[in-house]
Amino acid sequence: MIDVAHPRDLVMIGAIFGLAAFIWSGWAQEAPPKGLVFRIVLAGLGVAGLALAVPSILTAIGNWSEPSAFTSGTSAFTLYLIVFWVEAIIGAVASFFLIRTSQTENIAPLILAIVGVHFFALAVVFGQPVLHLAGLLLTIVAVLAFVLPRDTAAPSFWCGILGAPVFLGIGLWCLLAGYSALTEHGALTALVEHCALSGYSALTALAV
C-alpha cells in the first residue's frame, strides 16, 4: 500500500494531509450541530492537523536532497497536470454556479469530491497506492456530506468531521513510513561511509 522508494515524498504527503485536516476541520466550524462538544472536537482535529504538518514539513526540509517521484516530463506528470487543470476549471465554474444560485452549502462537498478524485491521479504520479485509498475514502465522505441531513449540520461540517480523520490517519501513516525509511537510509549511508573510510585507512597503513 505504501512504497518507501521515495521517503521524502511520503513525508511531504504527511505535511499536506496535516494541513488539509487543519483546513477542513476549520471549514467545518461554519455550521456544526448545536453543542460546544462538536466545536471542541473540530478544534482538536485542527490541532492534530498542525501537529502532523509541522514535524512533516521540518523533516521534508531537512531531507530535501532526497530524490522525488514527482518529476516533470513523464507521462504520469503530464496526466496529473491535465487532471489538475480540468478539476480546477470544473471546481471554479461549479462553485460560481452554486454561489449564483444560492447553493453555497454544496461548495464544500463539491471541493472535497474534486480533492478526492485528484488523489487518484497523484497516486499514479507518486507511485503510491495509498493515495488511491485516500481518494476513495474522501470521495465517499463528499457523497455522504451531500446527502446527510442538513437540518442537523451544514455539509461542510460533515466534510470536516469525517474527512479530517482520513487526512490525519493516512498522513500519519505516510509520515511514519517515510521517516523510518529516511532513518534507515541515513544509517546505511553512515555505515557505508564508515566502511569505506576504514578500508581506505587500512590500505594507507599497508602502503606505508
Salt bridges, closest charged atoms under 4 A:
GLU66 OE2 - HIS185 NE2 3.68
GLU105 OE2 - ARG150 NH1 3.41
